[in-house]
Amino acid sequence: MITSRVLRLPRKPFVDLDYARHMPAAYVERVKRTVPRKVFGDRFGAPDIKMYYVHPDDYLPSHKRPWEDKQLSSHLQRADKYFSSQLSQQFFNLRRPKSQRIPDTEWTFFPGDLVQVMVGKDKGRQGLVLTISRDTSDVIVDGLHTRLGEDMEGSEKLGVDKTLRWQEQPLSVSKKQVMLVDPNDESPCEARWQLNPAGDEYIRVSTKSGYEIPIPSQAKVTYEYLQPENYIEVEGKDTPADAVLERTYMPKVASFEQEIMEDMGIKEERTPKPTFWY
């Protein structure tokens, strides 16, 4: 008799620590307006025809979140132009951006990391990462690589004086415009994922010195709580953890009708005819 053992592999941090980890994937794609508006199927073996709100090749990734007001309004305007061009049977020029998304297994930057800027007027200076963008593989460093811009666009139309402030600009990770800081000698370095000596957790280590670069607590911040371990359940609103983990479903080999009859105490005395599946 051959026996097998189920291996429980440790979960990799870059799977959980994403900017949209607390957002449903379907919602993120919907606000991008890249989901099909309608799908025409059953075409006798031919591929399905998909009518999109905006074609996926036309989506222009940005370091801003797709559900923000400005990004969402621009996506809606683009969807209206795309739909009107389809109705009038006009040619619609797709933007087809060349995004350089780094694979998840190679991504090592998180909010709160200490990094060093490698280009521009702030070359050689170090700062903390504010936000990351996985679509464009960019990061924004607090107070570095800034540009003077308007604080609020269209303020003159509202009768408010135009105000300027220094705004952080994204830095590309794929082009090595920003690098992590080695905790050993505080110099720029690259990082990789590897298993810890116990083999139960993936850690981020410097390829230069081999020292571990801990993941900052800011990387676990969401809109609902700052840190998972410090979250306080609200009585009457949050479902208790004991009730969530309670096992209430017991699988059984029975149809829906048979389960209803069992709950209502109805006994079936008839013998069902055999059914065949082809």
N, C-alpha and C positions, 0 to 999 in steps of 0.2 A: 504493500500500500504506500502510495506516494503522498507525503504530507507537504503542505506549503505554508509559509508564514507570511503574513501581511506586514509589509514594511511601512511605517509611518514616517514619511520624509518631513523634515522641518520646513515650515512655510517661509518663503523668502520675504524680507521686509518690503521690497519694492512693489510687491503685489498689493499690500494693504495701504502703504503710505503714498497714496496718489491724491491729487487735488480734488478729484471727483469720487473718492471712495465712499462718501456718505450720500452721494447723489446717484439715483438709479441710472444705469447706462442708457436705458430707453429714453429717459428725460433729457439727458445730455445730447443725444442724437436728435431729439425732437426740437430742441431750442436751436441747434445748428441748422435746422430746416433741410437736412440732407436725407431724410427718410422718404420712402415712396408715398406719394399721394394716393395712388391707385395702382394695383397690379393686375394685369390681364394675363390669366393663366389658361390651362387646358387648351393649348394650341396644337394638339396632336403631335407631341414630341418636340415641337419647336420651343426655343427659350421663351421665358415669360417676358412680357413687355411691361416695364416699370415707368410710371409717370411720377416724376419727382417734384417736390416743392422747389428745391434747388439741386442741380446735379452734384453728386459728391465731388467730381473733379473741379467744380467751381468754388468749393469752400476754401476760404482764405484763412488759415490759422493765425492766431494772434496770442500774445502773452496775456491778454485779458480773458476773463472767464466768459464762456458763451452765453451764460444766463444773465449777465450784466445788462443794464438798460441800453447803453449805447450799442453794445454788440448785438443784442437781440433786435433792436430797431433796425440796424443795418441788415441783418439777416432777413427780416420781414420785407424790407424794401427790395432787397435782391430777389426774394421769392416772387414778389409782385411783378417785377420786370421780366423774370423768367417765364411766369405764367402768361403774361400779356403777349410775349413774343411767340409762345406756342399757339395762342388763340389766333393771332394774326398771321401765323405761319411765316414768321420772320427769322432770320438767322440770329442766333444768340452766341456771342463770343465767350467761351468759357475761359476763366482766368488760369486754370491749371497750375497752381502754385507748386514749386519744387521744395517741398518740406523735407528737412533733414532730421527726421525723428530717430533718436537714438534708441536701440532695442532696450526693452525693460531690463534685461539681464545685465546691461552695461551702464544703466543709469545709476549714479551715485550721489546726486545733489538733492538736498532737502531744505525746506525753510528752517532757518536758525543756524545753518552751517557757516563756519568761518572760512571765507574764501579770499583770494587775492586777484585783483584786476590786472590783466596782462597787456592791455591796450589803452590808448587814449591818454588824456591829461592826468588821469588818476592811476596810471600804470605803477605798479608796485605797492599800492595801498591795499589794506585789508579791511573787510567789512562783513556784515552778516547778511545772509540771503533772506529777502522778504518773501518773494513768491517765485514759483517755478512754473514753466509751461512745457508740458510734455509734447504737445503738438508741434512746437517750433524748437524744442530743446534749448530754450532760453531761460535765464534767471535774471532777477532784479536784485541788486545789492543796495542796501540801505545807505543813502547819502552819497553814493559814488556813481560815476558815469552819468552825470546829470546834464540836462539841457533846459534852458530858460523857455518856458511856455506859459500860455494863458491858464489861469486857475480854473476859469469857467468859460467855456465857449459860448458866444452869443450873449454875453453879459451887457453889451452896449445897447442891444435891442430892448432889454428889460430896464434900461435907465440906470444901470450899475456901472461904475467906473471899472475899466479893465485892470485886472491885477495879474501880475506875473509872479511865478515861483519856479524854483528849480525842481524839475521832474526827472526821476530816475528812468534811464533807458535800458532796454533789455540787452544782455550780454550773451553771446552764443557759446554754448558748451561744446558743440561739435567743432567749432573753429578755434577752440582753446583760448577764447577771450577772457575766460575766468577759470581758475583752478582752485582745488581744495588746498587747505593749509595743513601740512604735516604736524601733528601734535608733538613730534620729537624735537624738531629744530625750527618750527614755525616758518617753513619754506614751502613754496608751491609744489604740489605733487598730484599724482593720479591715484585712483583707488580701485579696488576690485572687491567682489564678494567671495567669501570663503567660509567654510564651516569652522566653528570654534573647536577647541580640543575635545570637548565632550561630544561633539557631533550632533547636537540637538538644536542648534541655532546658527543662522547665517549672520556673520558680522562683516563690517566694512573695514578693510585694512589698507594702509598706504603701500603702494607698489615700490616706494622708494626706501622706506625703513622697515616696513612690516608691522608698524604700530597700528593698533586699532583706532579707528575714528568713530567715536560713539555717535549714534543718531540722536540729534537734539530733541528735547521734549516738544518744541514748537512744531515739529513735523507731524505730531499727532493731534494738533489743534483742529477742531471742526467748528461748524456753526452752532452745534448743540452743546459742546462742552470743551473746556480747555485741555483736560487730560482725562482719559477714560477712568482711571482709578479714583479721581476726585469727583466724579459725577454723583449728584445726590438725586435719588428717585423722588418724584413728586407723587404723594399719595392721592389716589383717585384719578390720576392722569396716566402715569407710567405703569405698565404691566410689571409686576414683581418678577425678579429673576427666577424664583422658585416655581412660579406658575408657567413661565416660558419653558423651563427645562423639564417640566413634568410630562411624562409620557402618557398620553390619553388615547392614542390610536393603537388598536390591536388588529393587525391584518388577519384576514380570514378568507378562505376560498368560498366566496358566496357572491351572488349577483346583488344588485341594488334592491330588486324586488324581494329576494330572500331575506335580506337584512331587515326590510320593513316588516315583513311577515313575522320574523323572529321577535322584533321589538313589540309588536302588537299581539303576540301570542297566537297567531294563526298557524295552524298545522296543515301542511299540504299532504293530502292523501293520494293525489294523482301521481302517476309515474310520467315524467317528462319524456317526450320523444327525443331520440338521439339527433344531434346536430352535427353537421360536417362543414369544415372550412376548407376552401380550395384556394 
